[in-house]
Amino acid sequence: MIRKYATALLALMAFLPLLASPSWAADAAAPEKPELQPALERPMHAFPRVGGFEVLWGDFHIHTIHSDGKLTPAERVLEAWRYGYDAIAITDHGNYKAYKEALPLAKTLGLILIRGLETGVANKEHFVALGVSEDYEPRNPHRWAESQGQEQVFYQEELRRIAEDGGVVIYAHPHVGLREPTLWGIGQGIIQGVEVKNGVVGRGWNTAETHGTWCYPWGLEWAKEHNLAVFANSDAHGRRGENAEPVTLLFVKKRSDKGVLDAIRGRRTIAWFDGMLWGGEKVLADLIRSSIGVRHTRDESGGGWLRLENRGPVALKAALQAECVPKEAVEIGPYAEVLVRCDDLKDTLAIRWENIWTSPKDNLVTTHDCRSAR
């Protein structure tokens, strides 16, 4: 009897694969297909190299559900990748729990993730600490005292601890001005950067309406006076909107977290927001000389033409300082070329960049050699 049932079972097992074949299963109900997810695209935004540096997109002030943000750490990483960022820091208030959760996906996507958090002086300055080690445990976040002997930790003591643990500090949305805690931190070389644009504060937090937007123009003045890196960060809490987000450009020697921190320490950053570039004169000029090609040529009739090539993703407004060209600014779109009639061009051409600022009142001016291009 056992042998009989065993023989029947073996026959059934041999028959089962046939049921899945097209001839036997034609009338069977088709299995449900999994719902297809839309393909995710990442925008192309490459800059040419600037000397020995690669230019990266960064956002170093972002929140998740581990503080007052709305997205998980993994969602933040995927969102940043979809917007085209190369390097980010998740900076929840008082903790960096998100770092460990977000790191595996960041590595998979090739996104540089910097360990960070937001903290600061009680009811005053907010500071973003970047690059702190695993050993650093924050104390009294957003409640640092301004004098010793208080219940809360003294701000100088905590800033020193951040520096000792390898961190650099950014003055976020500088809404309370340049007070003693910030000046002390700058003097100690601990506070190394300042936000000139914060994407979430809008008209609040003591921003100023200038250059067609709401921002912190005095941050650019402080950066020039105190040799600080400039930042344009999103401070994202909810999902990012459809409009262009602030970007911090960095010149890095190596595409890594160390390379990003070295760029900050070396002041190789530019704030890109609302169609403008803000930063130090040298880094801006280096970027323009790598991104812009200037050639003077003549056609068959002997007429002269000035060819301006933009090799980068930033639309530029060039006021050409020459008698033979129009007085109004020439707009050069991303990865585009424009031709301007110019019969009598001199050996060099000066260009004032109307959407590039080295101070709230001063545009960048660069000079280009045209002799070799004729």
PEDASUL-V796679 format. One record per residue. PHI is phi in degrees with one decimal (none if undefined). OMEGA is omega in whole degrees, 0 to 359 (none if undefined). NEAR is the number of other ideal C-beta (glycine too) atoms within 8 Angstrom. Layout:
# PEDASUL-V796679
phi: {PHI | PHI}
omega: {OMEGA | OMEGA}
near: {NEAR | NEAR}
This chain:
# PEDASUL-V796679
phi: {none | -60.9 | -64.6 | -64.4 | -66.7 | -65.0 | -64.7 | -65.6 | -66.1 | -63.6 | -64.9 | -64.6 | -62.9 | -70.1 | -83.0 | -57.2 | -59.0 | -67.7 | -63.4 | -87.1 | -76.5 | -55.9 | -68.8 | -91.3 | -105.2 | -61.2 | -92.6 | -77.1 | -68.3 | -70.4 | -64.9 | -66.3 | -86.5 | -65.1 | -63.6 | -79.7 | -92.2 | -64.6 | -68.3 | -99.7 | -114.5 | -114.1 | -67.2 | -86.5 | -148.2 | -68.5 | -97.6 | -67.2 | -63.9 | -110.1 | 60.8 | -92.0 | -114.0 | -95.8 | -98.1 | -113.3 | -91.7 | -137.6 | -142.3 | -121.2 | -155.8 | -141.2 | -121.5 | -129.7 | -65.0 | -79.7 | -141.4 | -110.0 | -88.7 | -105.9 | -109.4 | -74.4 | -56.1 | -64.7 | -63.4 | -64.0 | -63.7 | -62.8 | -61.8 | -62.4 | -61.8 | -68.1 | -85.2 | 100.7 | -72.1 | -100.1 | -144.5 | -139.7 | -129.1 | -88.2 | -125.5 | -66.6 | -69.1 | 76.6 | -156.4 | -126.2 | -60.9 | -64.7 | -58.3 | -65.8 | -70.9 | -85.9 | -61.1 | -58.6 | -68.6 | -58.5 | -63.7 | -60.8 | -87.2 | 75.5 | -95.1 | -77.5 | -114.1 | -98.2 | -69.3 | -159.4 | -161.0 | -110.3 | -151.3 | 152.5 | -80.6 | -55.0 | 62.6 | -134.0 | -65.3 | -107.3 | -119.9 | -103.3 | -101.6 | -118.4 | 80.0 | -67.5 | -80.7 | -65.0 | -76.4 | -76.7 | -117.7 | -65.9 | -122.1 | 47.1 | -59.2 | 63.9 | -134.5 | -60.9 | -86.9 | -94.0 | -141.7 | -74.0 | 82.4 | -93.3 | -63.9 | -81.8 | -67.2 | -72.4 | -57.5 | -65.0 | -65.2 | -73.8 | -62.1 | -62.2 | -62.7 | -61.6 | -64.3 | -64.5 | -93.1 | 87.9 | -89.6 | -118.5 | -118.7 | -115.5 | -81.4 | -85.9 | 22.6 | -70.1 | -82.4 | -109.1 | 83.4 | -98.5 | -93.8 | -57.2 | -56.8 | -71.6 | -60.8 | -64.0 | -63.6 | -66.2 | -62.0 | -84.3 | 75.4 | -93.3 | -83.4 | -120.2 | -157.2 | -146.6 | -78.6 | -99.5 | -140.5 | -121.2 | -75.0 | -109.5 | -77.3 | 60.0 | -86.6 | -88.8 | 54.3 | 60.4 | -72.9 | -118.3 | -85.8 | -158.1 | 54.0 | 78.3 | -153.3 | -108.3 | -159.3 | -120.7 | -62.9 | -66.5 | -61.5 | -67.5 | -65.1 | -63.4 | -59.9 | -69.7 | -73.7 | -112.5 | 56.6 | -112.0 | -75.6 | -102.3 | -135.8 | -123.4 | -120.6 | -81.1 | 55.1 | -62.3 | -113.0 | -90.2 | -70.8 | -66.9 | -86.9 | -80.8 | -73.8 | -61.1 | -93.8 | -61.7 | -134.8 | -102.8 | -86.5 | -130.3 | -97.5 | -114.5 | -79.6 | -135.3 | -80.0 | -160.2 | -62.9 | -65.0 | -61.6 | -65.5 | -64.8 | -64.0 | -64.1 | -65.1 | -64.2 | -87.2 | 62.5 | -98.2 | -131.5 | -138.4 | -92.7 | -119.2 | -159.7 | 48.6 | 76.6 | -122.1 | -117.0 | -121.1 | 170.6 | -73.5 | -61.2 | -67.3 | -66.4 | -65.8 | -63.6 | -61.8 | -64.0 | -65.6 | -66.1 | -81.4 | -92.2 | -109.8 | -109.4 | -124.5 | -134.5 | -111.9 | -129.6 | -126.4 | -86.6 | -63.1 | -86.1 | 93.0 | -72.3 | -94.9 | -134.9 | -103.2 | -103.7 | -113.2 | -114.2 | -105.9 | -95.1 | -121.1 | -88.8 | -98.5 | -68.1 | -123.2 | -116.9 | -108.8 | -93.8 | -81.2 | -92.5 | -148.8 | -71.7 | -90.7 | -122.9 | -61.4 | -79.1 | -73.8 | -67.0 | -98.3 | -93.1 | -118.3 | -71.1 | -59.1 | 53.1 | -124.6 | -125.0 | -131.5 | -113.5 | -127.4 | -66.8 | -156.4 | -82.5 | -121.4 | -83.4 | -78.6 | -66.5 | -127.3 | -128.0 | -92.4 | -127.8 | -99.0 | -93.6 | -73.9 | -116.5 | -125.5 | -125.1 | -96.8 | -155.4 | -58.9 | -116.6 | -121.7 | -85.3 | -70.1 | -123.1 | -124.0 | -117.0 | -122.5 | -82.2 | -106.0 | -65.9 | -73.8 | -95.1 | -82.6}
omega: {179 | 180 | 181 | 180 | 179 | 180 | 179 | 180 | 178 | 178 | 179 | 179 | 178 | 183 | 186 | 180 | 180 | 180 | 181 | 182 | 182 | 185 | 182 | 188 | 185 | 183 | 181 | 179 | 180 | 178 | 179 | 177 | 177 | 179 | 182 | 178 | 179 | 178 | 180 | 182 | 177 | 183 | 175 | 185 | 189 | 168 | 168 | 177 | 177 | 186 | 179 | 186 | 169 | 181 | 180 | 170 | 179 | 172 | 191 | 176 | 186 | 181 | 178 | 179 | 178 | 167 | 183 | 176 | 184 | 184 | 175 | 177 | 180 | 178 | 178 | 180 | 180 | 179 | 180 | 178 | 181 | 178 | 175 | 180 | 176 | 184 | 178 | 168 | 172 | 191 | 177 | 182 | 170 | 180 | 174 | 177 | 185 | 186 | 183 | 180 | 186 | 189 | 181 | 179 | 178 | 179 | 180 | 182 | 182 | 180 | 179 | 180 | 180 | 175 | 182 | 176 | 176 | 182 | 176 | 182 | 183 | 176 | 183 | 186 | 167 | 180 | 173 | 178 | 183 | 174 | 178 | 182 | 178 | 182 | 184 | 175 | 183 | 177 | 177 | 181 | 181 | 180 | 178 | 178 | 179 | 177 | 181 | 177 | 179 | 178 | 179 | 179 | 178 | 187 | 181 | 180 | 183 | 175 | 177 | 181 | 178 | 180 | 180 | 178 | 172 | 185 | 169 | 187 | 178 | 174 | 183 | 181 | 190 | 190 | 182 | 175 | 184 | 183 | 185 | 180 | 179 | 179 | 178 | 180 | 177 | 181 | 179 | 181 | 181 | 175 | 189 | 181 | 181 | 174 | 171 | 176 | 175 | 190 | 187 | 188 | 177 | 180 | 182 | 175 | 173 | 174 | 178 | 175 | 183 | 178 | 177 | 181 | 175 | 186 | 180 | 182 | 179 | 175 | 177 | 176 | 178 | 180 | 180 | 183 | 187 | 178 | 179 | 172 | 180 | 183 | 167 | 186 | 183 | 189 | 187 | 173 | 173 | 177 | 178 | 181 | 182 | 181 | 180 | 181 | 175 | 181 | 168 | 176 | 180 | 173 | 185 | 173 | 182 | 181 | 184 | 177 | 177 | 179 | 178 | 181 | 177 | 178 | 178 | 180 | 179 | 178 | 179 | 179 | 177 | 176 | 180 | 181 | 177 | 176 | 182 | 170 | 177 | 177 | 177 | 185 | 185 | 183 | 178 | 179 | 178 | 179 | 181 | 182 | 176 | 187 | 188 | 172 | 181 | 178 | 174 | 182 | 177 | 179 | 185 | 180 | 179 | 178 | 182 | 179 | 175 | 181 | 180 | 182 | 176 | 183 | 183 | 185 | 181 | 174 | 187 | 177 | 188 | 172 | 186 | 183 | 180 | 183 | 189 | 183 | 178 | 181 | 181 | 182 | 177 | 178 | 180 | 183 | 178 | 177 | 184 | 175 | 173 | 176 | 178 | 179 | 183 | 184 | 190 | 180 | 178 | 184 | 181 | 179 | 174 | 179 | 172 | 185 | 190 | 176 | 177 | 190 | 174 | 171 | 180 | 182 | 189 | 173 | 173 | 173 | 177 | 180 | 186 | 180 | 182 | 187 | 184 | 184 | 185 | none}
near: {4 | 5 | 6 | 7 | 8 | 8 | 8 | 8 | 8 | 8 | 8 | 8 | 7 | 7 | 8 | 8 | 7 | 7 | 9 | 7 | 8 | 5 | 5 | 8 | 9 | 6 | 3 | 6 | 3 | 4 | 4 | 4 | 5 | 4 | 4 | 5 | 4 | 4 | 4 | 7 | 5 | 7 | 6 | 6 | 7 | 6 | 13 | 9 | 9 | 10 | 6 | 4 | 11 | 8 | 12 | 13 | 11 | 14 | 17 | 16 | 16 | 16 | 13 | 15 | 8 | 9 | 11 | 5 | 14 | 6 | 11 | 8 | 14 | 9 | 9 | 17 | 15 | 11 | 12 | 12 | 12 | 9 | 9 | 10 | 12 | 9 | 16 | 16 | 14 | 15 | 13 | 15 | 11 | 10 | 10 | 10 | 8 | 12 | 12 | 6 | 9 | 15 | 9 | 6 | 10 | 12 | 9 | 6 | 9 | 4 | 13 | 13 | 15 | 13 | 12 | 15 | 14 | 18 | 13 | 12 | 12 | 10 | 3 | 9 | 11 | 10 | 15 | 15 | 15 | 16 | 12 | 13 | 9 | 4 | 5 | 10 | 4 | 10 | 6 | 10 | 12 | 12 | 8 | 15 | 14 | 10 | 6 | 5 | 3 | 7 | 3 | 9 | 10 | 12 | 12 | 7 | 8 | 14 | 15 | 10 | 9 | 13 | 13 | 6 | 10 | 7 | 12 | 13 | 16 | 17 | 14 | 14 | 11 | 15 | 9 | 7 | 6 | 7 | 9 | 6 | 12 | 12 | 9 | 11 | 12 | 11 | 6 | 10 | 6 | 12 | 14 | 12 | 15 | 15 | 17 | 14 | 15 | 16 | 12 | 8 | 12 | 6 | 6 | 6 | 7 | 6 | 14 | 9 | 6 | 8 | 9 | 4 | 9 | 8 | 14 | 15 | 11 | 11 | 14 | 15 | 10 | 12 | 16 | 9 | 6 | 7 | 5 | 13 | 12 | 18 | 15 | 14 | 16 | 12 | 13 | 16 | 8 | 6 | 7 | 7 | 5 | 2 | 4 | 4 | 11 | 13 | 12 | 16 | 15 | 13 | 13 | 15 | 8 | 7 | 8 | 8 | 11 | 7 | 12 | 15 | 12 | 11 | 15 | 15 | 8 | 7 | 11 | 11 | 17 | 12 | 17 | 12 | 14 | 9 | 5 | 10 | 15 | 14 | 11 | 10 | 7 | 6 | 13 | 14 | 10 | 11 | 15 | 12 | 9 | 12 | 11 | 15 | 7 | 12 | 9 | 13 | 9 | 8 | 7 | 3 | 4 | 6 | 8 | 13 | 12 | 15 | 12 | 14 | 11 | 15 | 10 | 11 | 8 | 9 | 10 | 11 | 11 | 13 | 12 | 11 | 8 | 10 | 4 | 9 | 11 | 6 | 4 | 5 | 7 | 13 | 9 | 14 | 7 | 8 | 7 | 8 | 8 | 9 | 8 | 11 | 10 | 12 | 7 | 7 | 11 | 7 | 5 | 9 | 13 | 10 | 13 | 10 | 15 | 9 | 10 | 13 | 13 | 11 | 8 | 10 | 3 | 7 | 9 | 14 | 9 | 11 | 8 | 11 | 8 | 14 | 7 | 5 | 9 | 7}
